[in-house]
């Protein structure tokens, strides 16, 4: 685990979760932090209405009314029902995991998923759920969400923002960089808007691993499921 980037990932996690609380006052949902990592991608999978039952080398993680596949080795899932278990694991992991402990202890009420793997993948993943004006287009929402995060945390810079197709669905997509103590952490956030509800899924990792980790992120996001 590289000290600089790994620490930045942890700080990013705490900052985004904090941002979620402050952005709550705006007429839109808040952010989510996430991190994902690839070594070997699983066989190609085309998303359908039914979720996969198994993916070689990957594991299904359950949050609060959400599910997400990540490579085997990630720790986390439900930040409500599993909170004591997750805090115990993070504290037992020793030095370098203080940011994870802080993020879990200070988690906002709308946090639905939180997972991490810092040794091999250097990644933190999170999901938050929010209310938003039903009539607001996802393109508009992405712009307001990015502006709110950048204004709240001047250390963030917007790399790109717009929309993307995820399993045939148009979702918001934003890429933000955080520079701290010489290390640059990159966060990719996907904003799933359904009427007046928005789920924000974020992956945060060292920026210099962007090209390496992007295929993993793009596969993982295809497996994201929201429970009715």
C-alpha positions as CSV (number, residue, x, y, z in Angstrom):
1,X,0.0,0.0,0.0
2,X,1.6,3.2,-1.1
3,X,1.5,5.7,1.8
4,X,0.8,8.8,-0.3
5,X,-2.0,7.7,-2.6
6,X,-3.5,5.3,-0.1
7,X,-3.8,8.1,2.5
8,X,-5.3,10.4,-0.1
9,X,-7.9,7.7,-0.9
10,X,-8.9,7.6,2.8
11,X,-9.1,11.4,3.1
12,X,-11.1,11.5,-0.1
13,X,-13.6,9.0,1.4
14,X,-14.0,11.1,4.5
15,X,-14.3,14.3,2.6
16,X,-17.0,13.0,0.2
17,X,-19.0,11.5,2.9
18,X,-18.8,14.9,4.7
19,X,-19.8,16.6,1.5
20,X,-22.9,14.5,1.3
21,X,-24.1,16.0,4.6
22,X,-23.5,19.6,3.6
23,X,-24.9,19.2,0.1
24,X,-28.1,17.9,1.6
25,X,-29.3,21.4,2.0
26,X,-29.3,21.9,-1.8
27,X,-32.3,20.8,-3.9
28,X,-30.5,17.7,-5.0
29,X,-29.0,14.5,-3.7
30,X,-25.5,14.2,-2.4
31,X,-22.3,12.5,-3.4
32,X,-20.8,9.1,-3.0
33,X,-17.3,7.9,-2.9
34,X,-16.1,4.8,-4.5
35,X,-13.0,3.0,-5.4
36,X,-12.5,-0.1,-7.6
37,X,-9.6,-2.1,-9.0
38,X,-8.8,-4.6,-11.7
39,X,-6.2,-7.3,-12.1
40,X,-7.9,-9.7,-14.4
41,X,-11.3,-8.8,-15.8
42,X,-14.0,-11.6,-15.7
43,X,-15.6,-12.8,-18.9
44,X,-17.7,-10.2,-20.7
45,X,-21.2,-9.9,-19.3
46,X,-24.1,-8.1,-20.8
47,X,-26.4,-6.7,-18.1
48,X,-30.0,-7.8,-18.2
49,X,-33.0,-7.4,-15.9
50,X,-31.6,-10.4,-13.9
51,X,-28.4,-10.0,-11.9
52,X,-25.6,-12.5,-12.4
53,X,-25.4,-15.4,-9.9
54,X,-21.6,-15.7,-10.1
55,X,-18.7,-13.9,-11.6
56,X,-15.2,-15.6,-11.5
57,X,-12.9,-13.8,-9.1
58,X,-15.6,-11.4,-8.0
59,X,-17.9,-11.3,-5.0
60,X,-21.4,-9.9,-4.5
61,X,-21.6,-7.3,-1.7
62,X,-24.8,-6.1,-0.1
63,X,-25.6,-2.7,1.2
64,X,-28.8,-1.0,2.4
65,X,-31.2,-1.8,-0.5
66,X,-28.3,-2.0,-3.0
67,X,-26.0,-4.7,-4.3
68,X,-22.6,-4.4,-6.1
69,X,-20.0,-6.9,-7.4
70,X,-16.4,-6.2,-6.6
71,X,-13.2,-8.2,-6.9
72,X,-12.7,-10.8,-4.1
73,X,-10.7,-9.2,-1.3
74,X,-12.8,-6.1,-0.7
75,X,-14.2,-5.6,2.8
76,X,-17.5,-3.9,3.6
77,X,-21.1,-3.7,2.4
78,X,-23.9,-2.5,4.7
79,X,-22.7,0.5,6.8
80,X,-25.8,0.2,9.0
81,X,-26.4,-3.4,9.8
82,X,-22.7,-4.3,9.7
83,X,-21.3,-1.1,11.3
84,X,-19.8,-2.7,14.4
85,X,-18.3,-5.5,12.3
86,X,-16.8,-3.0,9.8
87,X,-15.4,-0.8,12.5
88,X,-13.8,-3.7,14.2
89,X,-12.2,-4.9,10.9
90,X,-10.9,-1.4,10.1
91,X,-9.5,-0.8,13.6
92,X,-7.8,-4.2,13.6
93,X,-6.1,-3.5,10.3
94,X,-3.7,-1.2,12.0
95,X,-1.9,2.0,10.9
96,X,-3.1,3.4,7.6
97,X,-6.8,2.7,8.1
98,X,-7.6,5.6,10.4
99,X,-9.4,7.3,7.5
100,X,-11.7,4.3,7.0
101,X,-12.5,4.3,10.7
102,X,-13.3,8.0,10.6
103,X,-15.5,7.7,7.5
104,X,-17.5,5.0,9.2
105,X,-17.8,6.8,12.5
106,X,-18.9,10.0,10.8
107,X,-21.1,8.4,8.1
108,X,-24.1,10.4,7.0
109,X,-27.6,8.9,7.4
110,X,-28.0,8.5,3.6
111,X,-24.9,6.2,3.2
112,X,-26.1,2.9,1.7
113,X,-22.8,1.1,0.9
114,X,-19.2,1.4,1.9
115,X,-16.4,-1.0,0.9
116,X,-12.6,-0.9,0.7
117,X,-9.4,-2.8,-0.3
118,X,-6.2,-0.9,0.3
119,X,-3.4,-3.4,-0.1
120,X,-3.8,-4.5,-3.7
121,X,-6.5,-2.3,-5.1
122,X,-6.0,0.9,-3.1
123,X,-9.7,1.5,-3.5
124,X,-12.7,2.8,-1.5
125,X,-16.2,2.4,-2.8
126,X,-19.4,4.1,-1.5
127,X,-23.1,4.7,-2.4
128,X,-25.4,7.4,-1.0
129,X,-29.0,8.0,-1.8
130,X,-30.8,11.3,-2.1
131,X,-34.0,13.2,-3.0
132,X,-34.0,15.4,-6.0
133,X,-36.6,17.4,-8.0
134,X,-38.4,14.8,-10.2
135,X,-38.4,17.1,-13.2
136,X,-34.7,17.8,-13.1
137,X,-32.8,16.1,-15.9
138,X,-29.8,14.0,-14.9
139,X,-27.5,16.2,-17.0
140,X,-28.5,19.2,-14.9
141,X,-28.2,17.3,-11.7
142,X,-24.6,16.2,-12.5
143,X,-23.6,19.8,-13.1
144,X,-25.1,21.0,-9.8
145,X,-23.6,18.1,-7.9
146,X,-20.1,18.7,-9.2
147,X,-20.4,22.5,-8.4
148,X,-21.5,21.8,-4.9
149,X,-18.6,19.4,-4.2
150,X,-16.0,21.7,-5.6
151,X,-17.4,24.7,-3.7
152,X,-17.5,22.8,-0.5
153,X,-14.0,21.3,-0.9
154,X,-11.6,23.7,-2.9
155,X,-9.0,20.9,-3.1
156,X,-11.2,19.1,-5.6
157,X,-10.9,19.8,-9.4
158,X,-13.5,18.7,-11.9
159,X,-11.8,16.6,-14.6
160,X,-15.0,15.8,-16.6
161,X,-18.8,15.7,-16.2
162,X,-21.6,14.5,-18.3
163,X,-23.6,11.4,-18.9
164,X,-22.8,7.8,-19.8
165,X,-24.8,4.7,-20.8
166,X,-24.8,2.0,-18.1
167,X,-26.8,-1.1,-19.1
168,X,-28.9,0.9,-21.6
169,X,-29.7,3.5,-19.0
170,X,-28.5,7.2,-19.2
171,X,-26.8,8.1,-15.9
172,X,-24.6,11.0,-14.7
173,X,-20.9,10.6,-14.6
174,X,-18.3,12.9,-13.0
175,X,-14.6,12.6,-12.5
176,X,-13.0,14.6,-9.8
177,X,-9.3,14.9,-8.6
178,X,-8.1,15.7,-5.1
179,X,-4.5,16.8,-4.6
180,X,-3.2,16.4,-1.1
181,X,0.4,16.2,0.1
182,X,1.7,15.7,-3.4
183,X,-0.6,12.7,-4.1
184,X,-3.5,12.9,-6.5
185,X,-6.6,10.8,-5.9
186,X,-9.2,10.4,-8.6
187,X,-12.9,9.7,-8.0
188,X,-15.3,8.5,-10.6
189,X,-19.0,8.9,-9.6
190,X,-22.0,7.6,-11.3
191,X,-25.4,9.2,-10.6
192,X,-28.5,7.0,-11.1
193,X,-31.6,9.2,-11.1
194,X,-35.0,7.7,-11.0
195,X,-37.7,10.3,-10.7
196,X,-37.1,12.1,-7.4
197,X,-34.5,9.6,-6.1
198,X,-30.8,9.6,-6.9
199,X,-28.2,7.0,-6.0
200,X,-24.6,8.2,-6.3
201,X,-21.9,5.5,-6.7
202,X,-18.3,6.5,-6.4
203,X,-14.9,4.8,-6.9
204,X,-11.8,6.6,-5.6
205,X,-8.2,5.5,-6.3
206,X,-4.7,6.9,-7.0
207,X,-4.9,9.0,-10.2
208,X,-1.8,7.3,-11.6
209,X,-3.7,4.0,-11.7
210,X,-6.6,5.5,-13.7
211,X,-6.0,3.6,-17.0
212,X,-5.3,0.4,-15.1
213,X,-8.4,0.5,-12.9
214,X,-10.9,2.1,-15.3
215,X,-11.9,-1.3,-17.0
216,X,-12.6,-2.7,-13.5
217,X,-14.7,0.3,-12.5
218,X,-16.7,0.2,-15.7
219,X,-17.4,-3.5,-15.2
220,X,-18.4,-3.1,-11.6
221,X,-20.8,-0.3,-12.3
222,X,-22.7,-2.6,-14.7
223,X,-23.5,-4.9,-11.7
224,X,-25.0,-2.2,-9.5
225,X,-28.6,-3.0,-8.4
226,X,-31.0,-1.0,-6.4
227,X,-33.6,-2.9,-4.5
228,X,-37.3,-1.7,-4.7
